[in-house]
Amino acid sequence: MVLPLVDEHKPKCYLCHEGFENIERLREHQKIRHADFFQDNKIQNKREPAPGDVTVF
């Protein structure tokens, strides 16, 4: 999807590609329309190193 140059600065929902005037409206939209997606993926966000991973400081 190509947006005109006028809309490039506006935030866009990465799930439905709908554009918004500001980030607050985008957050409200995601809480209302995509709440099930974020609830399901909240559990998967717990990440731990896999066995054998090496951490470099």
PDBQT receptor file of N, H, CA, C and O in Angstrom, charges set to zero:
ATOM      1  N   MET A   1       0.849  -1.176   0.000  1.00  0.00    +0.000 N 
ATOM      2  CA  MET A   1       0.000   0.000   0.000  1.00  0.00    +0.000 C 
ATOM      3  C   MET A   1       0.889   1.231   0.000  1.00  0.00    +0.000 C 
ATOM      4  O   MET A   1       1.791   1.348   0.830  1.00  0.00    +0.000 OA
ATOM      5  N   VAL A   2       0.647   2.129  -0.904  1.00  0.00    +0.000 N 
ATOM      6  H   VAL A   2      -0.085   2.034  -1.578  1.00  0.00    +0.000 HD
ATOM      7  CA  VAL A   2       1.435   3.349  -1.005  1.00  0.00    +0.000 C 
ATOM      8  C   VAL A   2       0.585   4.518  -0.540  1.00  0.00    +0.000 C 
ATOM      9  O   VAL A   2      -0.520   4.732  -1.038  1.00  0.00    +0.000 OA
ATOM     10  N   LEU A   3       1.105   5.271   0.418  1.00  0.00    +0.000 N 
ATOM     11  H   LEU A   3       2.003   5.097   0.823  1.00  0.00    +0.000 HD
ATOM     12  CA  LEU A   3       0.399   6.448   0.915  1.00  0.00    +0.000 C 
ATOM     13  C   LEU A   3       0.914   7.694   0.228  1.00  0.00    +0.000 C 
ATOM     14  O   LEU A   3       2.088   7.761  -0.134  1.00  0.00    +0.000 OA
ATOM     15  N   PRO A   4       0.060   8.675   0.044  1.00  0.00    +0.000 N 
ATOM     16  CA  PRO A   4       0.557   9.940  -0.497  1.00  0.00    +0.000 C 
ATOM     17  C   PRO A   4       1.512  10.597   0.498  1.00  0.00    +0.000 C 
ATOM     18  O   PRO A   4       1.464  10.303   1.693  1.00  0.00    +0.000 OA
ATOM     19  N   LEU A   5       2.361  11.467   0.018  1.00  0.00    +0.000 N 
ATOM     20  H   LEU A   5       2.400  11.706  -0.952  1.00  0.00    +0.000 HD
ATOM     21  CA  LEU A   5       3.348  12.118   0.888  1.00  0.00    +0.000 C 
ATOM     22  C   LEU A   5       2.706  12.859   2.043  1.00  0.00    +0.000 C 
ATOM     23  O   LEU A   5       3.350  13.061   3.073  1.00  0.00    +0.000 OA
ATOM     24  N   VAL A   6       1.463  13.266   1.903  1.00  0.00    +0.000 N 
ATOM     25  H   VAL A   6       0.940  13.102   1.067  1.00  0.00    +0.000 HD
ATOM     26  CA  VAL A   6       0.769  14.007   2.955  1.00  0.00    +0.000 C 
ATOM     27  C   VAL A   6       0.582  13.139   4.199  1.00  0.00    +0.000 C 
ATOM     28  O   VAL A   6       0.596  13.655   5.317  1.00  0.00    +0.000 OA
ATOM     29  N   ASP A   7       0.408  11.836   4.020  1.00  0.00    +0.000 N 
ATOM     30  H   ASP A   7       0.397  11.417   3.112  1.00  0.00    +0.000 HD
ATOM     31  CA  ASP A   7       0.094  10.940   5.139  1.00  0.00    +0.000 C 
ATOM     32  C   ASP A   7       1.290  10.184   5.697  1.00  0.00    +0.000 C 
ATOM     33  O   ASP A   7       1.108   9.354   6.588  1.00  0.00    +0.000 OA
ATOM     34  N   GLU A   8       2.479  10.425   5.227  1.00  0.00    +0.000 N 
ATOM     35  H   GLU A   8       2.627  11.100   4.503  1.00  0.00    +0.000 HD
ATOM     36  CA  GLU A   8       3.637   9.650   5.679  1.00  0.00    +0.000 C 
ATOM     37  C   GLU A   8       3.951   9.832   7.155  1.00  0.00    +0.000 C 
ATOM     38  O   GLU A   8       4.467   8.909   7.785  1.00  0.00    +0.000 OA
ATOM     39  N   HIS A   9       3.658  10.986   7.720  1.00  0.00    +0.000 N 
ATOM     40  H   HIS A   9       3.238  11.736   7.208  1.00  0.00    +0.000 HD
ATOM     41  CA  HIS A   9       4.004  11.254   9.115  1.00  0.00    +0.000 C 
ATOM     42  C   HIS A   9       2.976  10.696  10.093  1.00  0.00    +0.000 C 
ATOM     43  O   HIS A   9       3.229  10.691  11.298  1.00  0.00    +0.000 OA
ATOM     44  N   LYS A  10       1.834  10.230   9.620  1.00  0.00    +0.000 N 
ATOM     45  H   LYS A  10       1.628  10.234   8.641  1.00  0.00    +0.000 HD
ATOM     46  CA  LYS A  10       0.775   9.742  10.498  1.00  0.00    +0.000 C 
ATOM     47  C   LYS A  10       1.030   8.286  10.880  1.00  0.00    +0.000 C 
ATOM     48  O   LYS A  10       1.475   7.496  10.047  1.00  0.00    +0.000 OA
ATOM     49  N   PRO A  11       0.748   7.922  12.149  1.00  0.00    +0.000 N 
ATOM     50  CA  PRO A  11       0.925   6.522  12.565  1.00  0.00    +0.000 C 
ATOM     51  C   PRO A  11      -0.093   5.618  11.876  1.00  0.00    +0.000 C 
ATOM     52  O   PRO A  11      -1.202   6.045  11.554  1.00  0.00    +0.000 OA
ATOM     53  N   LYS A  12       0.299   4.362  11.656  1.00  0.00    +0.000 N 
ATOM     54  H   LYS A  12       1.200   4.015  11.917  1.00  0.00    +0.000 HD
ATOM     55  CA  LYS A  12      -0.539   3.413  10.944  1.00  0.00    +0.000 C 
ATOM     56  C   LYS A  12      -0.554   2.099  11.708  1.00  0.00    +0.000 C 
ATOM     57  O   LYS A  12       0.485   1.639  12.181  1.00  0.00    +0.000 OA
ATOM     58  N   CYS A  13      -1.718   1.502  11.827  1.00  0.00    +0.000 N 
ATOM     59  H   CYS A  13      -2.562   1.876  11.443  1.00  0.00    +0.000 HD
ATOM     60  CA  CYS A  13      -1.872   0.214  12.498  1.00  0.00    +0.000 C 
ATOM     61  C   CYS A  13      -1.229  -0.864  11.623  1.00  0.00    +0.000 C 
ATOM     62  O   CYS A  13      -1.542  -0.952  10.435  1.00  0.00    +0.000 OA
ATOM     63  N   TYR A  14      -0.348  -1.675  12.178  1.00  0.00    +0.000 N 
ATOM     64  H   TYR A  14      -0.094  -1.604  13.143  1.00  0.00    +0.000 HD
ATOM     65  CA  TYR A  14       0.331  -2.689  11.388  1.00  0.00    +0.000 C 
ATOM     66  C   TYR A  14      -0.516  -3.942  11.210  1.00  0.00    +0.000 C 
ATOM     67  O   TYR A  14      -0.123  -4.846  10.472  1.00  0.00    +0.000 OA
ATOM     68  N   LEU A  15      -1.672  -4.016  11.869  1.00  0.00    +0.000 N 
ATOM     69  H   LEU A  15      -1.991  -3.282  12.468  1.00  0.00    +0.000 HD
ATOM     70  CA  LEU A  15      -2.553  -5.165  11.697  1.00  0.00    +0.000 C 
ATOM     71  C   LEU A  15      -3.580  -4.948  10.591  1.00  0.00    +0.000 C 
ATOM     72  O   LEU A  15      -3.845  -5.861   9.809  1.00  0.00    +0.000 OA
ATOM     73  N   CYS A  16      -4.164  -3.743  10.514  1.00  0.00    +0.000 N 
ATOM     74  H   CYS A  16      -3.949  -3.002  11.149  1.00  0.00    +0.000 HD
ATOM     75  CA  CYS A  16      -5.192  -3.490   9.508  1.00  0.00    +0.000 C 
ATOM     76  C   CYS A  16      -4.799  -2.366   8.551  1.00  0.00    +0.000 C 
ATOM     77  O   CYS A  16      -5.554  -2.066   7.627  1.00  0.00    +0.000 OA
ATOM     78  N   HIS A  17      -3.646  -1.740   8.745  1.00  0.00    +0.000 N 
ATOM     79  H   HIS A  17      -3.032  -1.983   9.496  1.00  0.00    +0.000 HD
ATOM     80  CA  HIS A  17      -3.096  -0.696   7.871  1.00  0.00    +0.000 C 
ATOM     81  C   HIS A  17      -3.967   0.560   7.814  1.00  0.00    +0.000 C 
ATOM     82  O   HIS A  17      -3.959   1.273   6.811  1.00  0.00    +0.000 OA
ATOM     83  N   GLU A  18      -4.707   0.832   8.870  1.00  0.00    +0.000 N 
ATOM     84  H   GLU A  18      -4.714   0.253   9.685  1.00  0.00    +0.000 HD
ATOM     85  CA  GLU A  18      -5.527   2.039   8.930  1.00  0.00    +0.000 C 
ATOM     86  C   GLU A  18      -4.685   3.172   9.509  1.00  0.00    +0.000 C 
ATOM     87  O   GLU A  18      -3.969   2.966  10.489  1.00  0.00    +0.000 OA
ATOM     88  N   GLY A  19      -4.759   4.362   8.920  1.00  0.00    +0.000 N 
ATOM     89  H   GLY A  19      -5.340   4.530   8.124  1.00  0.00    +0.000 HD
ATOM     90  CA  GLY A  19      -3.982   5.510   9.373  1.00  0.00    +0.000 C 
ATOM     91  C   GLY A  19      -4.737   6.319  10.416  1.00  0.00    +0.000 C 
ATOM     92  O   GLY A  19      -5.968   6.339  10.420  1.00  0.00    +0.000 OA
ATOM     93  N   PHE A  20      -3.994   6.995  11.310  1.00  0.00    +0.000 N 
ATOM     94  H   PHE A  20      -2.994   6.979  11.307  1.00  0.00    +0.000 HD
ATOM     95  CA  PHE A  20      -4.582   7.785  12.391  1.00  0.00    +0.000 C 
ATOM     96  C   PHE A  20      -3.900   9.137  12.491  1.00  0.00    +0.000 C 
ATOM     97  O   PHE A  20      -2.787   9.323  11.998  1.00  0.00    +0.000 OA
ATOM     98  N   GLU A  21      -4.575  10.076  13.132  1.00  0.00    +0.000 N 
ATOM     99  H   GLU A  21      -5.479   9.924  13.532  1.00  0.00    +0.000 HD
ATOM    100  CA  GLU A  21      -4.058  11.432  13.275  1.00  0.00    +0.000 C 
ATOM    101  C   GLU A  21      -2.891  11.499  14.259  1.00  0.00    +0.000 C 
ATOM    102  O   GLU A  21      -1.936  12.244  14.041  1.00  0.00    +0.000 OA
ATOM    103  N   ASN A  22      -2.969  10.718  15.348  1.00  0.00    +0.000 N 
ATOM    104  H   ASN A  22      -3.745  10.114  15.525  1.00  0.00    +0.000 HD
ATOM    105  CA  ASN A  22      -1.900  10.743  16.346  1.00  0.00    +0.000 C 
ATOM    106  C   ASN A  22      -1.766   9.368  16.994  1.00  0.00    +0.000 C 
ATOM    107  O   ASN A  22      -2.590   8.480  16.772  1.00  0.00    +0.000 OA
ATOM    108  N   ILE A  23      -0.725   9.208  17.791  1.00  0.00    +0.000 N 
ATOM    109  H   ILE A  23      -0.056   9.929  17.972  1.00  0.00    +0.000 HD
ATOM    110  CA  ILE A  23      -0.411   7.911  18.399  1.00  0.00    +0.000 C 
ATOM    111  C   ILE A  23      -1.446   7.505  19.451  1.00  0.00    +0.000 C 
ATOM    112  O   ILE A  23      -1.669   6.314  19.667  1.00  0.00    +0.000 OA
ATOM    113  N   GLU A  24      -2.082   8.486  20.109  1.00  0.00    +0.000 N 
ATOM    114  H   GLU A  24      -1.901   9.453  19.933  1.00  0.00    +0.000 HD
ATOM    115  CA  GLU A  24      -3.091   8.160  21.114  1.00  0.00    +0.000 C 
ATOM    116  C   GLU A  24      -4.293   7.488  20.475  1.00  0.00    +0.000 C 
ATOM    117  O   GLU A  24      -4.828   6.525  21.024  1.00  0.00    +0.000 OA
ATOM    118  N   ARG A  25      -4.726   7.982  19.321  1.00  0.00    +0.000 N 
ATOM    119  H   ARG A  25      -4.292   8.764  18.875  1.00  0.00    +0.000 HD
ATOM    120  CA  ARG A  25      -5.856   7.360  18.618  1.00  0.00    +0.000 C 
ATOM    121  C   ARG A  25      -5.483   5.962  18.117  1.00  0.00    +0.000 C 
ATOM    122  O   ARG A  25      -6.324   5.063  18.105  1.00  0.00    +0.000 OA
ATOM    123  N   LEU A  26      -4.247   5.780  17.710  1.00  0.00    +0.000 N 
ATOM    124  H   LEU A  26      -3.564   6.510  17.719  1.00  0.00    +0.000 HD
ATOM    125  CA  LEU A  26      -3.786   4.455  17.294  1.00  0.00    +0.000 C 
ATOM    126  C   LEU A  26      -3.830   3.483  18.469  1.00  0.00    +0.000 C 
ATOM    127  O   LEU A  26      -4.267   2.344  18.308  1.00  0.00    +0.000 OA
ATOM    128  N   ARG A  27      -3.390   3.910  19.633  1.00  0.00    +0.000 N 
ATOM    129  H   ARG A  27      -3.036   4.836  19.764  1.00  0.00    +0.000 HD
ATOM    130  CA  ARG A  27      -3.424   3.043  20.821  1.00  0.00    +0.000 C 
ATOM    131  C   ARG A  27      -4.849   2.669  21.191  1.00  0.00    +0.000 C 
ATOM    132  O   ARG A  27      -5.124   1.515  21.519  1.00  0.00    +0.000 OA
ATOM    133  N   GLU A  28      -5.772   3.654  21.142  1.00  0.00    +0.000 N 
ATOM    134  H   GLU A  28      -5.549   4.592  20.876  1.00  0.00    +0.000 HD
ATOM    135  CA  GLU A  28      -7.171   3.373  21.442  1.00  0.00    +0.000 C 
ATOM    136  C   GLU A  28      -7.737   2.363  20.447  1.00  0.00    +0.000 C 
ATOM    137  O   GLU A  28      -8.446   1.432  20.830  1.00  0.00    +0.000 OA
ATOM    138  N   HIS A  29      -7.420   2.552  19.178  1.00  0.00    +0.000 N 
ATOM    139  H   HIS A  29      -6.844   3.308  18.867  1.00  0.00    +0.000 HD
ATOM    140  CA  HIS A  29      -7.885   1.644  18.130  1.00  0.00    +0.000 C 
ATOM    141  C   HIS A  29      -7.385   0.225  18.386  1.00  0.00    +0.000 C 
ATOM    142  O   HIS A  29      -8.155  -0.729  18.271  1.00  0.00    +0.000 OA
ATOM    143  N   GLN A  30      -6.116   0.074  18.730  1.00  0.00    +0.000 N 
ATOM    144  H   GLN A  30      -5.491   0.849  18.824  1.00  0.00    +0.000 HD
ATOM    145  CA  GLN A  30      -5.568  -1.254  18.958  1.00  0.00    +0.000 C 
ATOM    146  C   GLN A  30      -6.164  -1.901  20.202  1.00  0.00    +0.000 C 
ATOM    147  O   GLN A  30      -6.341  -3.119  20.232  1.00  0.00    +0.000 OA
ATOM    148  N   LYS A  31      -6.477  -1.113  21.229  1.00  0.00    +0.000 N 
ATOM    149  H   LYS A  31      -6.333  -0.124  21.205  1.00  0.00    +0.000 HD
ATOM    150  CA  LYS A  31      -7.102  -1.668  22.434  1.00  0.00    +0.000 C 
ATOM    151  C   LYS A  31      -8.517  -2.143  22.162  1.00  0.00    +0.000 C 
ATOM    152  O   LYS A  31      -8.965  -3.132  22.744  1.00  0.00    +0.000 OA
ATOM    153  N   ILE A  32      -9.231  -1.437  21.270  1.00  0.00    +0.000 N 
ATOM    154  H   ILE A  32      -8.867  -0.634  20.798  1.00  0.00    +0.000 HD
ATOM    155  CA  ILE A  32     -10.626  -1.771  21.009  1.00  0.00    +0.000 C 
ATOM    156  C   ILE A  32     -10.757  -2.851  19.936  1.00  0.00    +0.000 C 
ATOM    157  O   ILE A  32     -11.389  -3.879  20.176  1.00  0.00    +0.000 OA
ATOM    158  N   ARG A  33     -10.177  -2.638  18.772  1.00  0.00    +0.000 N 
ATOM    159  H   ARG A  33      -9.663  -1.802  18.577  1.00  0.00    +0.000 HD
ATOM    160  CA  ARG A  33     -10.392  -3.535  17.633  1.00  0.00    +0.000 C 
ATOM    161  C   ARG A  33      -9.481  -4.748  17.620  1.00  0.00    +0.000 C 
ATOM    162  O   ARG A  33      -9.849  -5.782  17.062  1.00  0.00    +0.000 OA
ATOM    163  N   HIS A  34      -8.297  -4.652  18.221  1.00  0.00    +0.000 N 
ATOM    164  H   HIS A  34      -7.998  -3.812  18.675  1.00  0.00    +0.000 HD
ATOM    165  CA  HIS A  34      -7.339  -5.757  18.161  1.00  0.00    +0.000 C 
ATOM    166  C   HIS A  34      -6.963  -6.265  19.552  1.00  0.00    +0.000 C 
ATOM    167  O   HIS A  34      -5.861  -6.774  19.754  1.00  0.00    +0.000 OA
ATOM    168  N   ALA A  35      -7.872  -6.127  20.498  1.00  0.00    +0.000 N 
ATOM    169  H   ALA A  35      -8.767  -5.714  20.333  1.00  0.00    +0.000 HD
ATOM    170  CA  ALA A  35      -7.586  -6.540  21.876  1.00  0.00    +0.000 C 
ATOM    171  C   ALA A  35      -7.275  -8.028  21.958  1.00  0.00    +0.000 C 
ATOM    172  O   ALA A  35      -6.395  -8.434  22.718  1.00  0.00    +0.000 OA
ATOM    173  N   ASP A  36      -7.985  -8.843  21.187  1.00  0.00    +0.000 N 
ATOM    174  H   ASP A  36      -8.699  -8.513  20.570  1.00  0.00    +0.000 HD
ATOM    175  CA  ASP A  36      -7.747 -10.285  21.234  1.00  0.00    +0.000 C 
ATOM    176  C   ASP A  36      -6.344 -10.642  20.751  1.00  0.00    +0.000 C 
ATOM    177  O   ASP A  36      -5.722 -11.554  21.296  1.00  0.00    +0.000 OA
ATOM    178  N   PHE A  37      -5.834  -9.940  19.739  1.00  0.00    +0.000 N 
ATOM    179  H   PHE A  37      -6.339  -9.199  19.296  1.00  0.00    +0.000 HD
ATOM    180  CA  PHE A  37      -4.486 -10.196  19.241  1.00  0.00    +0.000 C 
ATOM    181  C   PHE A  37      -3.443  -9.896  20.308  1.00  0.00    +0.000 C 
ATOM    182  O   PHE A  37      -2.514 -10.679  20.506  1.00  0.00    +0.000 OA
ATOM    183  N   PHE A  38      -3.589  -8.765  20.998  1.00  0.00    +0.000 N 
ATOM    184  H   PHE A  38      -4.344  -8.128  20.838  1.00  0.00    +0.000 HD
ATOM    185  CA  PHE A  38      -2.602  -8.379  21.997  1.00  0.00    +0.000 C 
ATOM    186  C   PHE A  38      -2.701  -9.235  23.249  1.00  0.00    +0.000 C 
ATOM    187  O   PHE A  38      -1.682  -9.481  23.895  1.00  0.00    +0.000 OA
ATOM    188  N   GLN A  39      -3.883  -9.696  23.611  1.00  0.00    +0.000 N 
ATOM    189  H   GLN A  39      -4.710  -9.496  23.086  1.00  0.00    +0.000 HD
ATOM    190  CA  GLN A  39      -4.020 -10.585  24.767  1.00  0.00    +0.000 C 
ATOM    191  C   GLN A  39      -3.361 -11.929  24.486  1.00  0.00    +0.000 C 
ATOM    192  O   GLN A  39      -2.672 -12.478  25.345  1.00  0.00    +0.000 OA
ATOM    193  N   ASP A  40      -3.574 -12.463  23.274  1.00  0.00    +0.000 N 
ATOM    194  H   ASP A  40      -4.134 -12.017  22.576  1.00  0.00    +0.000 HD
ATOM    195  CA  ASP A  40      -2.988 -13.757  22.925  1.00  0.00    +0.000 C 
ATOM    196  C   ASP A  40      -1.469 -13.685  22.851  1.00  0.00    +0.000 C 
ATOM    197  O   ASP A  40      -0.789 -14.637  23.234  1.00  0.00    +0.000 OA
ATOM    198  N   ASN A  41      -0.931 -12.583  22.371  1.00  0.00    +0.000 N 
ATOM    199  H   ASN A  41      -1.484 -11.809  22.060  1.00  0.00    +0.000 HD
ATOM    200  CA  ASN A  41       0.506 -12.460  22.188  1.00  0.00    +0.000 C 
ATOM    201  C   ASN A  41       1.239 -11.975  23.430  1.00  0.00    +0.000 C 
ATOM    202  O   ASN A  41       2.469 -12.020  23.468  1.00  0.00    +0.000 OA
ATOM    203  N   LYS A  42       0.526 -11.519  24.436  1.00  0.00    +0.000 N 
ATOM    204  H   LYS A  42      -0.473 -11.483  24.406  1.00  0.00    +0.000 HD
ATOM    205  CA  LYS A  42       1.164 -11.061  25.664  1.00  0.00    +0.000 C 
ATOM    206  C   LYS A  42       1.851 -12.229  26.371  1.00  0.00    +0.000 C 
ATOM    207  O   LYS A  42       2.908 -12.054  26.977  1.00  0.00    +0.000 OA
ATOM    208  N   ILE A  43       1.258 -13.408  26.296  1.00  0.00    +0.000 N 
ATOM    209  H   ILE A  43       0.399 -13.550  25.804  1.00  0.00    +0.000 HD
ATOM    210  CA  ILE A  43       1.830 -14.598  26.927  1.00  0.00    +0.000 C 
ATOM    211  C   ILE A  43       3.125 -15.000  26.214  1.00  0.00    +0.000 C 
ATOM    212  O   ILE A  43       4.071 -15.441  26.866  1.00  0.00    +0.000 OA
ATOM    213  N   GLN A  44       3.179 -14.858  24.909  1.00  0.00    +0.000 N 
ATOM    214  H   GLN A  44       2.410 -14.500  24.379  1.00  0.00    +0.000 HD
ATOM    215  CA  GLN A  44       4.337 -15.275  24.134  1.00  0.00    +0.000 C 
ATOM    216  C   GLN A  44       5.513 -14.317  24.258  1.00  0.00    +0.000 C 
ATOM    217  O   GLN A  44       6.609 -14.647  23.806  1.00  0.00    +0.000 OA
ATOM    218  N   ASN A  45       5.328 -13.149  24.850  1.00  0.00    +0.000 N 
ATOM    219  H   ASN A  45       4.437 -12.881  25.218  1.00  0.00    +0.000 HD
ATOM    220  CA  ASN A  45       6.405 -12.167  24.947  1.00  0.00    +0.000 C 
ATOM    221  C   ASN A  45       7.435 -12.508  26.010  1.00  0.00    +0.000 C 
ATOM    222  O   ASN A  45       8.454 -11.824  26.104  1.00  0.00    +0.000 OA
ATOM    223  N   LYS A  46       7.210 -13.535  26.811  1.00  0.00    +0.000 N 
ATOM    224  H   LYS A  46       6.382 -14.091  26.734  1.00  0.00    +0.000 HD
ATOM    225  CA  LYS A  46       8.192 -13.951  27.811  1.00  0.00    +0.000 C 
ATOM    226  C   LYS A  46       9.297 -14.710  27.085  1.00  0.00    +0.000 C 
ATOM    227  O   LYS A  46       9.103 -15.848  26.655  1.00  0.00    +0.000 OA
ATOM    228  N   ARG A  47      10.425 -14.089  26.957  1.00  0.00    +0.000 N 
ATOM    229  H   ARG A  47      10.583 -13.165  27.306  1.00  0.00    +0.000 HD
ATOM    230  CA  ARG A  47      11.529 -14.729  26.233  1.00  0.00    +0.000 C 
ATOM    231  C   ARG A  47      12.683 -14.992  27.188  1.00  0.00    +0.000 C 
ATOM    232  O   ARG A  47      13.038 -14.154  28.016  1.00  0.00    +0.000 OA
ATOM    233  N   GLU A  48      13.238 -16.142  27.052  1.00  0.00    +0.000 N 
ATOM    234  H   GLU A  48      12.949 -16.824  26.380  1.00  0.00    +0.000 HD
ATOM    235  CA  GLU A  48      14.388 -16.532  27.850  1.00  0.00    +0.000 C 
ATOM    236  C   GLU A  48      15.460 -17.045  26.911  1.00  0.00    +0.000 C 
ATOM    237  O   GLU A  48      15.148 -17.487  25.805  1.00  0.00    +0.000 OA
ATOM    238  N   PRO A  49      16.710 -16.999  27.322  1.00  0.00    +0.000 N 
ATOM    239  CA  PRO A  49      17.750 -17.541  26.453  1.00  0.00    +0.000 C 
ATOM    240  C   PRO A  49      17.585 -19.045  26.272  1.00  0.00    +0.000 C 
ATOM    241  O   PRO A  49      17.220 -19.762  27.204  1.00  0.00    +0.000 OA
ATOM    242  N   ALA A  50      17.852 -19.494  25.090  1.00  0.00    +0.000 N 
ATOM    243  H   ALA A  50      18.149 -18.912  24.333  1.00  0.00    +0.000 HD
ATOM    244  CA  ALA A  50      17.785 -20.926  24.798  1.00  0.00    +0.000 C 
ATOM    245  C   ALA A  50      19.020 -21.606  25.390  1.00  0.00    +0.000 C 
ATOM    246  O   ALA A  50      20.041 -20.950  25.593  1.00  0.00    +0.000 OA
ATOM    247  N   PRO A  51      18.945 -22.894  25.666  1.00  0.00    +0.000 N 
ATOM    248  CA  PRO A  51      20.105 -23.603  26.174  1.00  0.00    +0.000 C 
ATOM    249  C   PRO A  51      21.274 -23.495  25.181  1.00  0.00    +0.000 C 
ATOM    250  O   PRO A  51      21.110 -23.748  23.988  1.00  0.00    +0.000 OA
ATOM    251  N   GLY A  52      22.425 -23.123  25.680  1.00  0.00    +0.000 N 
ATOM    252  H   GLY A  52      22.558 -22.917  26.650  1.00  0.00    +0.000 HD
ATOM    253  CA  GLY A  52      23.595 -22.986  24.843  1.00  0.00    +0.000 C 
ATOM    254  C   GLY A  52      23.822 -21.585  24.301  1.00  0.00    +0.000 C 
ATOM    255  O   GLY A  52      24.839 -21.340  23.653  1.00  0.00    +0.000 OA
ATOM    256  N   ASP A  53      22.892 -20.648  24.551  1.00  0.00    +0.000 N 
ATOM    257  H   ASP A  53      22.066 -20.847  25.077  1.00  0.00    +0.000 HD
ATOM    258  CA  ASP A  53      23.073 -19.273  24.094  1.00  0.00    +0.000 C 
ATOM    259  C   ASP A  53      24.207 -18.616  24.845  1.00  0.00    +0.000 C 
ATOM    260  O   ASP A  53      24.379 -18.830  26.045  1.00  0.00    +0.000 OA
ATOM    261  N   VAL A  54      24.979 -17.817  24.137  1.00  0.00    +0.000 N 
ATOM    262  H   VAL A  54      24.839 -17.643  23.163  1.00  0.00    +0.000 HD
ATOM    263  CA  VAL A  54      26.097 -17.100  24.741  1.00  0.00    +0.000 C 
ATOM    264  C   VAL A  54      25.767 -15.616  24.745  1.00  0.00    +0.000 C 
ATOM    265  O   VAL A  54      25.420 -15.057  23.704  1.00  0.00    +0.000 OA
ATOM    266  N   THR A  55      25.869 -14.980  25.886  1.00  0.00    +0.000 N 
ATOM    267  H   THR A  55      26.151 -15.434  26.731  1.00  0.00    +0.000 HD
ATOM    268  CA  THR A  55      25.575 -13.560  26.001  1.00  0.00    +0.000 C 
ATOM    269  C   THR A  55      26.905 -12.801  26.022  1.00  0.00    +0.000 C 
ATOM    270  O   THR A  55      27.800 -13.127  26.802  1.00  0.00    +0.000 OA
ATOM    271  N   VAL A  56      27.026 -11.800  25.172  1.00  0.00    +0.000 N 
ATOM    272  H   VAL A  56      26.299 -11.535  24.538  1.00  0.00    +0.000 HD
ATOM    273  CA  VAL A  56      28.222 -10.977  25.097  1.00  0.00    +0.000 C 
ATOM    274  C   VAL A  56      27.913  -9.623  25.695  1.00  0.00    +0.000 C 
ATOM    275  O   VAL A  56      26.948  -8.969  25.301  1.00  0.00    +0.000 OA
ATOM    276  N   PHE A  57      28.731  -9.201  26.647  1.00  0.00    +0.000 N 
ATOM    277  H   PHE A  57      29.515  -9.732  26.967  1.00  0.00    +0.000 HD
ATOM    278  CA  PHE A  57      28.513  -7.897  27.282  1.00  0.00    +0.000 C 
ATOM    279  C   PHE A  57      29.456  -6.875  26.723  1.00  0.00    +0.000 C 
ATOM    280  O   PHE A  57      29.424  -5.716  27.134  1.00  0.00    +0.000 OA
TER     281      PHE A  57
